[in-house]
Amino acid sequence: MELEKNRFLDLLYVYEKEIRKNTKNKRKVYLFEIYKMSYIKEIENIIESDKKYVCFYHIFLIFEPKVRVIMSLPIKDKILNHYVTRYMLIPKLEKYLDERNVATRKDMGVELARKLFKKYLFKMKSKNFYI
């Protein structure tokens, strides 16, 4: 029961802190907000069921400032993707990733990338290795 409560709160957190803030289509957010708790519970049931779930993109064109194809997921699918990534994939994959891979990883970024670059550049110079 405790895990279920945590999963529900984690899903709610993902929606509140990540999805709602970053969704540009405010109408989508408004429509989701009406039944937010039941949608979150539905997402939780999808995760618990272990059944295959397929996300469908809304695909459309934008013409300004240039022509682009936009692929947008419904909010429910975004929450599911963020949750699976944050709470299932990252914890299992993190230990296998190389320290030099700093892209989109928590507590890593440009500053760490610069430090690592300087570190490995210094190592290469000290071994008289030049490209």
N, C-alpha and C positions, 0 to 999 in steps of 0.2 A: 504493500500500500504506500509506503514511504517513497519508493522509487516512482510510482505513478504520480504522486503529488509533486515530486521534484520535476518529473518530465513535463507535467502540465505547466508548472511555473517557469521552467526553462523555455518552453514553447512561447509562453506569454512574453517572457523577457526578449526573446528573439524578435517577436513582432514589435513590441513597444520600443526597443532601443535600436533596432537595425532596420526593419522593414518599413514601419510607419514613417520614420524620419526621412528615409531615402527614396520613397516612392513618389515619383513626380506626378502621377495621375491621382490627384486628390479625390476624384470621384470614386475610384477603386477603393481607396482607403475608407471613405465615408460609407460605402456599401458594405465593406467588410466589418466596420465598427458596429453596425446595427446588430449583427449576430456574432460578434467577436468570440464570446465564450463557447458557443456551440461549435463554431468553426475550429477553434483551438482543440476542443474535445474530439472533434472529427479527425483532425490531424494526429492526435495522440492515438486514436483507434487504428489509424492506418499504420502507424509505426508498430503498435503492439500486434497487429494481425500477421505481420511477416509476409503479407501478400505482395505480389508485384504491383507497383503503382506507376502509372504513366502520366507524365506532365505534358500538357498541351500548350504550345506557345500561341500567343496572339501575334500574328505577323502583319505588318503594314509598312507603307512607304512614307518617308518624309522627303519633301522637296526643297526645303530651305534650311540652311544655306547651300546645301548640295543634296543630291538624291542619295538616300540611304535606306537600307532595309532594316527595320527595327523588329526584334523578336522579344516579346514581353511575356513573362509568366504571370498567371493569376497570383494574388497575394498568398493564398493557401499553399501553392506550390513553392513560392519563394521561402516561406517559413519552413516548410519541410526540407528544402535544400540547405538552408542555413543551419538548421538544427542538426541534420545528419552530418554536415561538414564539421561543425563546431564540437559536437558532443560524441560523435562516433568515429569519423575519419581522422581528424587531427590528432586526438589522443593516441590512436594506434599507429599512425604513420610518423609522428614527430621523432621518435627514437631512431628511425631509419634514415632520416634526412641528414645530409651533410651540413656542417656548420656554415659552409660558404653559401648555402641556399638561404638567402634572407628575404626573398620576395614574398610579400603578403603574409609573413609569419609574425605572430604576436611578440612584442618586445624586440623586434628586429626591424631594421630599416636602413635608410641611406647612411646614417652615421656608422652603424656596425659594418656595413658594406665597405665604407671608406677605410675603416680600421683594418679589416681583413685584407683589403687590396694592398694597403701599405705593408702589412705583415708579410704577405706572400711575395710582394715585389722585393722587399728587403731580403727575404730568403733566397730568391732567385739571383739577386745581385751578389750576395755573399758566396754563392756557388759559381760565380762567373758565368752564369747562364744568360745569354742574350738572344733575343729573337731577331 
